[in-house]
Amino acid sequence: MNLENDVREMLSQVMEDSEVDFSKIGADDNLYELGFGSFNAINFVVLAEENYGIEMDDTDLILLNYDTVNNIVTLLRKYVTA
């Protein structure tokens, strides 16, 4: 399992109308500057919970956790084991 690739794929799914190629952005590029918003973050959390069979803690549902691919990967490592 490659968590970074999984995150990029899930970002593509929740932002399917976006022209951004999430496979090519930098791991520290600001997702909010690329059009990712709070609605997308909620959809991302739902998708991640479904894909991994996890339930994320409410304290992890702050937008700053979802501003870069690296931050999302770091957060998901708390819940997902390789």
N, C-alpha and C positions, 0 to 999 in steps of 0.2 A: 504494500500500500504506500503510495506517495501522497502524503497529505497535501502538499502544495499543489500538485496537479489536480487533486480532488477539489480543492478550494477554487481553483481557476475554473474548473468545469461547472461547479455549482454557481459561481458568479455569472458565468455565461448563461446558465439556465434562468436565474432570477432577473437577469437583464437582457433577455432574449431580443428585445427591440433596440438594443444599443448597437452602435457600429464599432464599439471597442472590441478588439481581439485580446481577450484576457490571457491567452497563451503567450502573448508577446509583451505585456506590460512588465515593468520592473516590480520586484517583490516589495519595494518600499514606495512605489508610486501611490499618491493619494487618491483613493477610490472615489472620494466625494468630489474631487475636481474632475473626475471622469463621468460624473452623472449618477453615481451610487448614492442613494438617499435612505432616509429612515424606513420608508416602505420596503425598499429592497433589503435592508438589514433584517427586518422582521421576516420577510420571505426566505432569506438565507438561513436564519435560525431554524425555521420550521423545516426546511429542506435538510439541513444538517442533522437535526434531531431524527428525522425520518430515515435518512440514509444510514446513520450510525446506530440507531436504536438507543439514543441518549436523551436525557432531559437536562438542558442547561440551567444552571442556577440563575435566579433573577438578578443577582449582583453582577453577572457577566453580560447582561443585556444593555450595556451602555454603548453609545455610538462610537466612542473612541476605540473600542475593541475591534471595530470593523473598518478602520480607515486605510489599512494596507493589507496586502496578502500575507505578509509576515506576521502582522498582529493577529489575524484570523487563525493562521496556522498555530501560533503560540497558544491562543485560547483553546483551540480544539484539542491540542495535545493533553490538556487537563482531563479530557473526557474520553479520548480515543487512544487505544494502545495499538501499536503496530503489530 
